[in-house]
Structures are given as structure tokens and as C-alpha cells.
Amino acid sequence: MNEKKGILLESGTGEVEVLEFIVGHKHYAINVVKTKEIFQVSNITQIPNTSPSVAGMTLIRGKTVTLIDLKHVLEKEKESNIEKSMSLLCEFNKTEVAFLVDKVVGIHRIGWNQIEKPDQIVADSQVIGNIVMNENILMLLDFEKIFMDISSPNKNSYGKYDKGIEKIHYNKNRGDVKLVLADDSTTIRSLLKDVLTEAGYTNLTFFDDGQQTYNYLSNLAKERKDRFLEDIDVLITDIEMPQMDGHTLTRRIKEDSILSSLPVIIFSSLITDDLHHKGKSVGADAQMSKPDIDNLVELIDEYTIHKR
């Protein structure tokens, strides 16, 4: 695999920059846009009565940040020398959290289509994609699942999504709405299915990568032409997905002479003030940050039942 140098600024190019790091002699990766800073832990305060995967708290420029021990998350072994560990300060789901790693290797630019989806045997693991690089397999981690599993030990809970779920009420008018949803996380697909069904949506079509989604929509446009909107009302897509990311998916839809009329809502943990412009640049009709699930339902209503 060839690496490409330089900073990736444009959206919808089909490329992504990943940060390679090592935990317990295994190679992993994270999308660079999730990483705000890399630092060495210099102080740590233990937190009583918390998950064993939480190493404690640390101060970053006067702000308290939770440290998650990735070695414990991935291998059930506690990091023995935290004071010498490197840490990735990340932001997603409107939360800053730091992850302890053994070593940071570097940044690589690759195509989303070079990220292989895990097979069905490990589809529900913490790995959402595999990248072959320099005879190593880099495992792209589902940091959202890791965060949710730690913050929501109750299996009937969706963590930070719960407050939004409580605000959603059933509306029978949603039963005629046809939604297509693309998200590579089994956890988020299950969440969306449960919540949207409870809200009254009964016609839901799910895909776990952007390429499958685009193929479905493209075939629909070829078969139905301008009448394709009789079969789909709104597309809801994540950004991070193997094969084709949500930004590229959105751009290709909006550049298509038929599909361009399809409303596209990007629902992602990467929708922050700093990154909102990326979705806008590829033509997304709306963007909603996880975990605002109640606001997502209201947004879908604006493009569907409120227009009828």
C-alpha cells in the first residue's frame, strides 16, 4: 500500500488519514480527525468505583480529561506503567476523552476502499476495519463502541443516547416514511433500529458501508428514474465507513443528475464546530452530531411528514 503525504483538507475525495499506534504489540488505527492531540501522561488521579478500563483522570491545560486504558479494553490487562504511556486526546459524541497507548507510529493517507470490513465472525467486535500496511494489519477501532461499553455497563442502556431517547414519542404518521441508513457500527445500527421503530418508522433499510449504499441508490435511480423518491424519502449516513465514507457518498449523490434531489442527513460523532464545513462542502442537506438522537428524529420529520 502506498502512503500519500501532505495534509488532507478536501472532503469527499474517498481518502482518509489514519494515525497508527501500538497497544500490546498489536497495530491499531484511528481517524486523524478524531485526534486533537498526542501527549505523554505526566499526572494521573485515580477515580473510585469506576470501570476497570478507566485508568483515571489527568489535566490538559487546566481541563480534566478521563483516561481510558486501551490495553485493558483490548486485552484485559492493566497498563503497568501509565506515567510513561502516550495518550491520544480525542473528541467525538461531544466529549473529550484520552486513550492510553504504548507507542504512536505515524500518520498514513489511504483510500476508504482500502479498508477491509471484518468478516461476520468478528463483526460485533471492537474492530470496524482492517488495513494492510507494510506487512502489518492495522485494526481500525470502533472507539464509539468502546466509549459506550464503558459508560453504559447496563446492556439495556445506550449511555449518552438515553436522554435523547426519553424525549422521543411515537407518531403513526412516520409509518409511511422510507428511510435508508448507512453505518458500519453494529451498535449504532441496533440503536437506530430500536429507536426509530419505537418512534413509528417501519420502513428501514440498513447498510454497513457507503459503497453498498451507493450501489443500492444508483440501481434504484437507473430502474425508477425520477420516480425513485417513491421508494426512499431520506438517507441517513455516518461518515466513517469502510469502502466508501459518508462524505464521498454524499458528494456522489449530489453530483448525480437523478439522485441529487434525495435529502441526505449526516449523523456522525465527527460533526463538530471545526468539522461541520466538511459536510457542507459535499452538499449534505443537514448534519446532526451523535448522540442527539431526539434531534435526528425531529430533523427526519422536517424532511418527511412536515412536508406532506
N, C-alpha and C positions, 0 to 999 in steps of 0.2 A: 504494500500500500504506500502510495506516495503522499508525503506530507506537503502541505502548502503553507507558505509563510505569510506573515502580514496579518493585520487586524481585519476581521470580518465585520464590516459595517452595514452592508446592504442586506435587506430581508428578502426571503422568498427565493434565494439562489439555489436551494437544495443542499446547502453546506452547513456545517456546524463546527464550532471549535470546542474540543473537549480537553479537560485537564486530566492527565494521567497521574494516578497516585498508587501507593502500595500499602496494603494492610496485611500483615502476617504472611509475607512473601507472595501474595497474590496481587495481580494488577487490576485496578478498577478505573472508572472514568466518571466524570460529572460534566454536564454542560457548563461551559465557562461563564455564561451569563447568570448562572445561579451563584457564582462565587464572587463575593465582594472583596475578599482579602485573604491572604495566606499569612499566618503568623505562628510564632513559636510560643507555646504556653509558658508564662512566667509566674503566674499565681493561680491558685485554684481554691475554691471554697466548697466543701462537701455539702450536699443537700440531704437532710434526713428524710426517711420514708418516701423514697422515690424509686423509679425503675433502676435495676442494676446496670442498665445500659447508659444511664446518665452519670457522667464522671463528676459533675459538679458545676460550679459557676466560675466565670472569670470576668475580669474587667477589660473592656476595649475602649480606650479613650473616654473613660468615665462611665461607660454604659455596661450594665450587667447582661451577660450572654450565657445561655446554657451550653454546656459542653457534652456532646454525645460521643460515647466510646464506640467507634465503629468496629473495633476488634471484638468487643463483647456482642455487638449486634450480629456480626457475621460469623464469628467462631465461638461465641460463648466463653471467651477468655478475656479477663480484665487486662487492660493495658497496665503494665507494671511500672513504667517509667514515664508518667504523664508529663513531668516537668521538661522532658527533652523531646516531647512529641510535637509534630507540626499540626496545625489546625486550619481547617477551611471554614471561613466565615461565610455563611450562605444566607440568602434571603429568598423565601418562597412562601406562599399562603399568607402573605402579610406578616411574616415572622422572621426574625433573625435568629439563627442558631449556628453553633460551630460544631464541626465533626473532627475528632482526633484521628490522624492517620500516621503511619510510620515514616513515609517519605513521599515527597512530591517530585514527580519525574519531569513533567513538562506539558506543553500545550501542542495539540495536533489539530489541523483542519482537515476534515474528511467530508464525504458526502453522506447524507442521511441514508441513501440507498446502500451504503457500505456497512450499515449497522444491521446485523442479522437478528431476527426475532428468536427468542428462546423456543425450543420445541415444547410440546404440550406436557412433557414430563415435569418440566421446571417452570411452567407458565405462571404459576402462582407464587414464585419465589420473589426475592428482592432484586432480581436482575431483569431488566426490561430489554436488554440488547447486548449483543456480543460484537466486539470489534477486533479483527485480526490485524496485528501490527508488530512487525519485527519479530516474528515467530512467537509472540506473546498473544494471549487472548485477554483483551481488556473488557471487563464486565461493566456495562453501564448500569448503575444502580438506580432503583426506584426510591429516591430519597423521600418522596411524599409518603410512600407506604411505610418506610422506616419511621418517619416522624409520626404518622398516625398510629402505628402499632405501639409506639412508646407512650404517646399521650392519651391513647384510648385502650387501656387494658381490657375494658369491658367489650366483649365481642358484639354486643348489641348497640354499641356506640360508634359514631363516626367522628369523634373528637370535636375539632373546631367547627365542623359542619353542623353539629347538633342544634346550636342556637338558631341557625337559619332554617333548619328543617322544622322546628317548632312553629315557625311563622307561616308555613305553607298550609293552605286549606284546599280541599277538594273542589273542583269545578267541573261539572259534567260537560260543559262546552268544549273542554280540552280533548274529549274523546275522539273528535274528528281530525285533530291536528296530526300531521305526519312528520315525524322527526327522524333525521339521520344523525347519529352521534359517532364521533371518532375519538378514541382514547386508548392508549396502549396499556394502561394500568387496569388490571382486573379489579382492584379495589375500587377505583373511581367508576368503572363501568357498572359494578354492582350497586354502588351508591346512587348513581344516576338512574338506574333501572328502578330501584326501590322507591326513591323519592318522587320521580316523575310519574310512576304508576299510582302512587298514593295521591298525587296532585290531580289525577284524572286523565293523564295521557295513556293511551292504549296502543298507539301505533308507533313503535320504537324500533329502529333498525340500527344495530351496532356494528362497528368495525374497529379493529385493533391496530390499524396503521393507515397512514394517509394515502398510500398507493392503492390499497384495496378500495378505499372510499372514492378516490378519483375515478378508478375504473368503473365502479358502480354508477356514478353520476354521468360519466362520459357515455356509457352504454345506454343509460336512460335517455340522455339527450338525443342520441342517434335514433333510438326507436320511437320516441314520443315527440321529438322536435319541441316546438314552443309549448306543447301541452304537458311537458314533463313536470310542471308545477302542480299538476293534478295528483302527482304521486309523492311529492315532497314539499313541505312548507318551509322548513328551516334546517340548515346544517349547523350543528354544534361541534366544534373541533378543539382538541388540545393542540399545543404547539409541539412538544417533544414526542415524536413517534418514529419508530424505525421505518426505513424505506422512503417515506416522504413526510416531512414535517408539516405542521399546520399552516405556517406562513406560506410555504410553497404551494400547498393545496389551495389555500385561499387565492393566491395570485393566479394560479392556473384557471380556477373557476371564474374569476373576474375578467380574465383575458379571453374567455370563451364566448363566442357570439350568442350562444343559446344559454349557457349556464350562468352568465353574468347577472341575470335577474334573480338568482337564488340568494336569499338573505343568509349571510354567514356570521355566526357568533363564535368568537374565540373565547373559550372558557379554560383558563390556564393559571397555574400558580406563578407564571412568569409575567403576568400583567401587573407591572409596577409603574410608578410615575416615570421612571427612567426608560422603560421599555415599551410603553404604550404606543410610541410613534412607529414601532416596527409593524404592528398590526394595521395601523392606519395606512402605512405606505403600500401595503399589498391589497388594500381595498376592503378590509373587513367592515361589515356593516355595524358591528358592535363588539365590544370586548368586555369580559367580566372576569374578575380575579377570583380564583378559588380562595377561600371556601364560601363565598357568598351565594349559596345555593338558592336562597329565597329570592334574591335579586335576579338570578338567572331565570327563574320561573316567571317573574314579572316581565322580564325582557322578552321571553318567548311569547308571552301573551300580547305584547305590543306589536309583534310581527305577525300574529295569527288571529286570535279571537277578537281582539280590539279593532282589527281591520275589516271584520266581516259584518 
